[in-house]
Amino acid sequence: MSQRPIVFLSDFGTGDEWVGICHAVIARIAPQSRVVDLSHEIHALNVAAGARLLADSVPYLPQDAVVLAVVDPNVGKDREVAVEVEGGRTLVGPDNGLLSLAWEVDGGVTAAVEITSDEVIVQPISQSFRARDTLAPATAHLASGLALADLGSPLDPATLQRLALTEPEGSPGKLHCEVVDSNRFGNVQLNAREEHLSAAGLDDAQWLEIVTLGKTTRARRGKTYADFARGDYGLIVDHRGWLTIVRANPWRALEDLDLAIGDPVWINAGSG
């Protein structure tokens, strides 16, 4: 029987052995499964950033994939779960809301279990590295054909943790956002999409004011990075559909605007 592909997301980084050890555990149980490393550079312990990235990636994942997602500030305390979704995929991770945006995109939960089976969990179990001992082996067993029910105790899907995201607030000519992520190029991702800009009447504006704590910056709308001259600030919709502040060459909007995740940002109508 062919083994299902595995998609792996975490905040582990690659400087330590954590990702490699999880790969090794998976390889012992499901050696024929292809493992796709979606990202291991989620900002440390940022469940919302991991949930957003996973949900935005769902349309591009294999339909039969088993998704292993690990961003767990309460490792050893959150229960570990496996969730089957309407779209056919199975999601494995801590029950802290990390999986919830993805299962909503994928049509909702059809079945869920808490991972408790002694036949699945690797012993002795570490309370500080549950991904190695519980989540990775459960993922591999599912990829190898084990039924969801054989992982452990059934759960009522209504008891699963769901993530509540902060929504932007708009009024005519103004949009109040929040910094939710950044990338290695210093681009600043906001918790708003094109429709939020449109609702505030700013979708046709060529110039905008980006107001941060103690600073107002003039920015131009664009579609891609090449639309901006050196040193320009700009606002684009990134490949995941989020409004993103950029600064062209050098790419360091996050640093130059002195922003961090969670900071407020106001987008106001500007003049050309």
N, C-alpha and C positions, 0 to 999 in steps of 0.2 A: 504494500500500500504506500502511495506517495505521501510524503510529509508536507505539512502546510508551511508556508513562509512565515517568518517571524519579523516583526518590526519592533525595534528597541529604542526607547526614548528615556533619557535620564538627565539628572544634574550632576553626574559623577565626574565630569571632565575626563581627560585621558592621561593625566599625570600620575595616577595611581593604578593599582591593579584591579579596581572594582569592575570596570567594563570587561576586561579580559577574563576575569574569573567567571563572570556570568556567562560569557561566550563559551568558556570551557565546560561549565555545567550543562549548558544547552547541548553542546557537541557530544557529550557522553550519552545523552538520552535521545536526541534527535539529530544524528549526524548528517542526515540528508536534507535537513531544513536550511534554506537560505535565510541568513539573518541580515536584515537591512538596518543599519544604524541611522535612525532618523536624525537624532542629535543627542550629544552628551554634554552640551554646553548651555543648557538651561541655567539661568541665574540661580545660584545655590538656594535651595529650599523655597523657591518661588513657584508655588503650586499653580497660581493663576497663569503665569507665563507658560508653564508646561502644558496646561489644559488648553490654552489658546492655540499654541503651536500644533498640538495633536489634532484638535478639532479642524483647524485650517488645512491639515494634511490629509484628512480622511478621504476626500474625493480621489486622491492619487494612490491610495494604498491598495494592495491586492485584495480582491473581494473575499478571499478565504483566509486572510492573514490572522495570526494570533499576535496581538499587540501587547508588548511588555512595556509599561510606563512606570517609572520610579522617580518621584520627587516627594520626599516624605519627611517633613520636619519632626514628626512624632514617631519615628521609626521604633518599632517594638511595642507601640501602644495602639496604633491604628490597625484594625483588622485587615487582612489581605483577602482580596476578592477576585473572582473571575466572573465576567459578565458576558453573556451572549446578547447580541443586538440584532435588530430586525434585518439589517443589511447583510448578515452572514458572518461578520467578523466576531472575534472574541477578544475582550479586553481584560488584561490582568494587571493589577496594581493595588496600592493601598486605597482603602475606602476613605478618602479625604477630599473628594470632589475632583481629583485630577482627571478621572475618566469621564466625568459627567457631560462635558460639552461635546465630546466625541460621540457618545452614545446618542445624544440628541440629534446631531447631524446625521447619524446612521440609522435613524428611524425609531429609536427607543429600545429599552431593555425587554428581552423576552424571557430570560432566566438568569439567575445569579446564585453563586455559592460562596461561602467562606472557605478558604483553603485550610483544611485541618487534617487531611488524610496522612497517616503515618507512612503510607506507601509512596507518597509524593515528596513530603518534606525531607530534606537532607539533615541528618543528625551527625554530630551535636549541633543544635541550632544556635546561631549567634543573635542576640537581641539587637545588635547594632549593625548587622548586615543581613537583613531579612531577604533582600533581593537575591542573594546567593543561595540561601537555604530554603526559601519558600516560593518566591515569585518566579525565579528563573526555571527551577525544575517543574513547577506547575505549567508554565508556558510551554516548555519542551514536551511534556507529556501530552498536552492538548494538541500540539503540532504533530505528534506521533499517532494520534487517533484516540486518545483516552476521552471518554465522555465527560462532559462538564460535571455531571452528578457524582462522578467518582473522585472528584477533588476534595469533597467535604460536605459540609452542612448546607442545605438550601437556605436561601435568604428571600425575604419579601423584597422585591425591587423598590418598594416605597420606602424602605428603611435605609437605602443607600444614600450616602452624602452627595449633595449637589452643590455646585459652586455658584454663588451669587456674585456677578460681576458689577462693578461700578459703571453706570451709564453716563455718557456726556450730557451736559445740560445746554440747551440752545435757546436763544432769543433772537429777534431780528438783528442781524449784523454782528452777532457774537456767538461763540461756541466755547464752552468751558469743558476742557478735557483733562486727562491725567496721563502721565508717562507710564506706560506699561511694559516697555521692553526697549532694548537697544541691541545693535549688532557690532561686529568687530570694526566696522567702518565709522562708528560713532553716530549712525543714523538713529533718530529718536522716534519710536513707535508710540502712537497715541491710541486711546481707547475709543476711537471714532472712525467712522467710515464715510464714504462719499455721501451717503444719504443724510447723515447728520449735518454735513456741511450745506447740503441743499436745503434742509429744513430750516437752517438759520439764514437762508438767502445769500449764501456766500459761494455758491457753486460756480457762478460766472465771474467772480472777482479775479483779476489778473495779479493784483497785489494785495497782500494781507499783512496785518500786524501780528507777530507772535509775541505775546506778553507772558513773561515768566516772572518769578519773584525778583523784583528790583530791576528788571530789564525789559525793554521793548525793542524788538528787532523787526525790520522790514524784510518780508519774504515774498518771493514770486511763485505763482502756481506753475507747475510743470508736469509732464507725463513720465519723464525718465531723467536719469542723472545728467545726461548729456545736454539737457536744456539749460543748464546753469553755467555761468562763467565763473572763473576762479574766484573764490572768496564769497560768492553769492550764497545767501540762505534761500531755501526753497521748500515747498510743501508738495509732496506727491502722494499718490495712492500706491502702496507697495504691492509686491507680488501676492501677498496674502489678503489684500483688500483693506488694510489699515492706513489711515492718514499718518504720514511720516515726515518729520522735519529733517532736512539734509543741509549740509554745508559743503559746497563743491571745492574739492581739491585745495587744501587738505580736508579730508572727510572726517570732521570731528565736531559735529553739531552738539553732541552730548557734552563734551568737554567745554566748548566755547560758550555754551549757554548755561554752564554750571548746573546741569540737571541730573536728577537721579530718579530711579523708579519710584512712583508714588507722588512725584511732584505735580502741582497743578500747572496747566498751560491754558491761556486764553487765546483764541484766534478771533481777531476782530477785522472788520472791513478796513482796508488801507487805501491809499491813493497812489495812482500811477506816476 
